[in-house]
Amino acid sequence: MQAAQVLAGYTLGSADLLRRAMGKKKAEEMAKQRDIFVKGCAKVNNIPAPKANQIFDLLEKFAGYGFNKSHAAAYAIVAYQTAYLKANYPVEFLCAMYDTSMASPPARFVIIAQRNSTG
């Protein structure tokens, strides 16, 4: 949302409102934010309305997948670390899994079955 701050003069708070509007994909709020963005671009940086609308379209397009992409990257790191621990420290890994699943008896059965299958 730094682009909105630099190009259209958004404050941190208003940039966060823009981020939320893009995340929720509410048409009415997006139209309102587009108008604010285009006017801000003209006022702060003398960017013509067609160019500002084009920039807003790019921001909107990124909002559709950028959030999901960052979460996918974070989950990939956690999955890699988990696989490493399971492969290199199987006893400790399964003990930790068992300890964290105390509230869920079915999960404990899965962990015990996993332990039995790995030896």
N, C-alpha and C positions, 0 to 999 in steps of 0.2 A: 504494500500500500504506500510505499515510499514514492512510487510514481505519481500517485494522486497528490501527495504533499508537494512534490517538486513542480509538477506540471500545472496543477489547478489550485495550489495554495491551501490544500486541506490541512486542518490541524490533526494531531494524533487522534483525538476523539472522533472527528468527522471521518477520518480515514477508516477507523474501526467500524463506524456505522456503514460505510461503503462496503467493507469486507463482509459484514454480517448480511447486508442486502444481497450481495452476490452469492453468498453461501446458501441463503434461503430461497433464492430465485423467485422472489415475489415481483411480479410484473409491475405493479403500481409503484413500489419502492424503487425498483431499478430505473423506471422512467424518471422519477424524481431525482435520483442520484445522477443520472445521465445529464439532466438539465443543469444541475449544480456543477458537474464536472466540466461541461462544455463552456459554461459561463466563466468558471474559474480559469480555465485554460486561456480564454480570450483576455481576461483581465490581467492575469499574472504574467503570461508569456506571449501574448499576442498570437496565439495559435488559432487559425481559422476553424470555424465550426465543423466543416467536413473532416478536417484532419483530427480534431478532438474526438469526433464521433468514431473515427476509425481506431484511434488509440483506445477509446472506451470499449469498443468491440473486442480488441485484443485482450484487454484486462478481463473482460467478461468471459471470453473463451478460456483463458488460463484458469479462472476461478472454477470452471467446470471440472477440471482434472488435476489441477495443481495440488489441492488439499489431499486428494486420494493418493497421488503419486508420492507425496512426502510421507504419508502414513505407511504406504507399501514399503518404502525404503527403511523406515524404522522397524517395521515388523520383520523385514529380511535380516536385519542386523541381529535382532533378538533370536530369530530362528537359527541363524548361523552359530551364535553363542551357545544356544541350547544344544544343538547337535554336537558341537565341540565338547561340551561338558559331558554329554551322554556317552560319547565315544571314548573319551580319555579318562573320565572319572565315573564309571558306571555305578559303583557302590554308593558313592557320595551323592550322585545325581538322583538315584532312586530313593535314597533315604530322605533327601530334601523334598522330593515329589510326594512321598508318603506323608511326611510331616505337614506339608501344606494342604493335603487333601483330607485332613482329619474330620472335617465337617461333612464330607461326602462319601459315605460308605461305598457306593458303586465305583467311584473313582479309585478307591483303595484296591478293589478287586482287579481293576485294569492294571494298576501298578504292580500288584503281586504277580499277575499273569505275565507281565512284561519281564519282571525279574526272573521268573521261572524259565522263560524262553531264552534269556540271554545267558543263563548259567550263573 
